[in-house]
Amino acid sequence: MEQPSQASIEKMWAYARKFAEKSGTHFHPDRYITEGVILGLAANLDQYGRPLCPCNFYPSKDENGNWPEGLYLPKEEEVKRRTWICACDEMQIYKYCHCLLFVTEEGLPITEYLPEGHEGREIYGLVKDPTPDKGRALGRVLERQKGEGGHEGPAPE
């Protein structure tokens, strides 16, 4: 991986600091984890124009120009969607960051709002949200819509 531009690195640090404060989360106490995620976001910002989550596996197209079916699309396609752009839908809905960029002070991802059976709950158990009054903007909207008899789940793309 090429080193991302200094401008993109600075932009991602500023964004991450602001989002952590707004969401009531902390950076991981191991600075190498935080720096690795920031560099990955900055590299994707340089290459794709958007801070695509660097912690997912994105398949490559096969020799016929097709990609395998599954949860993730190739990076070139994924950046056209909102799902894995930082702060990703999981963070916006459940306040869960699988990259470990936005975590509790102890360095654990918040799992309190995740659905039962989610891999985050299985790996980390129940990790309570120390600041329930912050973050989860999309999650709160969806809960309000559900309470008003609206649709369930994220808005269609």
Beta strands, then each sheet from edge to edge (+ up, - down):
end
